[in-house]
């Protein structure tokens, strides 16, 4: 029994260095053939929108480091994330290939994200930087009667009203919401009391002008859309109604 015990211990002791060498080889012999940074924003867009969801102030941005290797174990790599060149210690470390933050820059600005990817002895070291532009929330107002539409990015919008009736629908873009009822819609026609609502149909206005003679030939319709959970996210639109 004593001989068998000695043999067993000797065998295990011999195998341990081999295992350690195998682990070391997996972390040092990594051949990276792809390294990209991909970002996404959690902002809302209508279901038929085919573009990219853009970040606005207060929204969440997720940046993923996409790495593939022809050999070695990429899970052993360490990630160091930087936002505006400030090291993000709590979000860095082994296997942390995803990074998130909340937009603080104003529309027209951008956030700079940098990541360093390396192994323990830094025989492997990769670095990449991206700049993420920040925009502002937008609303597009559609006239259901004549299929025209107006964006709050335009300088001036007007519409002709001939039959004393008008149906409008607002489609919001790039707010940090999950559904339309998370927004507050405010419709104001001329000097009338505004209609303020967050109901499921608040984005739709059916306007009936009972007596066109009591209105001027031209009247302003103001549309304001805001996010109660993020006061910095809002958009507005003015439409000039040409009443005939």
GILIN-V907442 format. One record per residue. N is the residue number from 1. SS is DSSP state (a for helix, b for strand, c for the rest). OMEGA is omega in whole degrees, -180 to 180 (* if undefined). Layout:
# GILIN-V907442
{{N SS OMEGA} {N SS OMEGA}}
This chain:
# GILIN-V907442
{{1 c -179} {2 a 179} {3 a -180} {4 a 180} {5 a 179} {6 a 180} {7 a -179} {8 a 180} {9 a 179} {10 a -180} {11 a 179} {12 a 180} {13 a 179} {14 a -177} {15 a -175} {16 a 177} {17 a 179} {18 a 178} {19 a 180} {20 a 178} {21 a 179} {22 a 178} {23 a 178} {24 a -180} {25 a -179} {26 a -179} {27 a -178} {28 a -178} {29 c 176} {30 c 179} {31 b -177} {32 b 178} {33 b 174} {34 b 178} {35 b -178} {36 b 170} {37 b -179} {38 b -179} {39 b 176} {40 b 180} {41 b -176} {42 c -176} {43 c -175} {44 b 171} {45 c 177} {46 c -173} {47 c -177} {48 c 178} {49 c -176} {50 c -180} {51 c -177} {52 c 174} {53 c -175} {54 c -179} {55 c 174} {56 b -176} {57 c -178} {58 c -179} {59 c -178} {60 b 176} {61 b 176} {62 b 177} {63 b 180} {64 b 172} {65 b -178} {66 b -177} {67 b 171} {68 b -177} {69 b 178} {70 b 177} {71 b 178} {72 c -176} {73 c -177} {74 a 178} {75 a 179} {76 a -179} {77 c 180} {78 b -177} {79 b 173} {80 b -177} {81 b 178} {82 b 174} {83 b -173} {84 c 179} {85 c 175} {86 b -177} {87 b -180} {88 c -172} {89 a -175} {90 a -178} {91 a 179} {92 c 178} {93 b -178} {94 b 176} {95 c -178} {96 c -176} {97 c 178} {98 b -174} {99 b 178} {100 b 176} {101 b -179} {102 b -174} {103 c 176} {104 c -179} {105 c 178} {106 c 177} {107 c -177} {108 c 177} {109 c 178} {110 b 174} {111 b 178} {112 b 179} {113 b 179} {114 b 177} {115 b 173} {116 b -179} {117 b -175} {118 b 173} {119 c -173} {120 c -177} {121 c 176} {122 c 170} {123 c 172} {124 c 180} {125 b 177} {126 b -179} {127 b 178} {128 b -179} {129 b 173} {130 b 174} {131 b -176} {132 b -178} {133 b 179} {134 c 179} {135 b 178} {136 c 177} {137 c -177} {138 b 171} {139 b 175} {140 b -177} {141 b -179} {142 b 171} {143 b -173} {144 c -177} {145 c -175} {146 c 175} {147 c 176} {148 b 179} {149 b -175} {150 b 179} {151 b 177} {152 c 175} {153 c 180} {154 c -177} {155 c -176} {156 c 180} {157 b 177} {158 b -179} {159 b 179} {160 b 178} {161 b -175} {162 c -172} {163 c 178} {164 c 179} {165 b -179} {166 b 177} {167 b -179} {168 b 175} {169 b 180} {170 b 174} {171 b -179} {172 b 179} {173 b 167} {174 c 168} {175 b 177} {176 c -179} {177 c 176} {178 c -178} {179 c -175} {180 a -178} {181 a 174} {182 a -180} {183 b 173} {184 b -180} {185 b 179} {186 b 179} {187 b 179} {188 b 178} {189 b 179} {190 c -179} {191 c -179} {192 c 176} {193 c -179} {194 c 173} {195 b -178} {196 b -176} {197 b 171} {198 c -180} {199 c -176} {200 c -180} {201 c -177} {202 c -179} {203 c -178} {204 b 176} {205 b 172} {206 b -174} {207 b 176} {208 b 178} {209 c -173} {210 c -178} {211 c -174} {212 a -177} {213 a -178} {214 a 176} {215 c 172} {216 c 180} {217 c 180} {218 b -179} {219 b -180} {220 b 173} {221 b 180} {222 b 178} {223 b 178} {224 b 179} {225 b -177} {226 b 178} {227 b -178} {228 c -179} {229 c 180} {230 c -171} {231 c -179} {232 c -180} {233 c 179} {234 b 178} {235 b 179} {236 b -176} {237 b 175} {238 b 178} {239 b 177} {240 b 179} {241 b 175} {242 b -173} {243 b -178} {244 c *}}
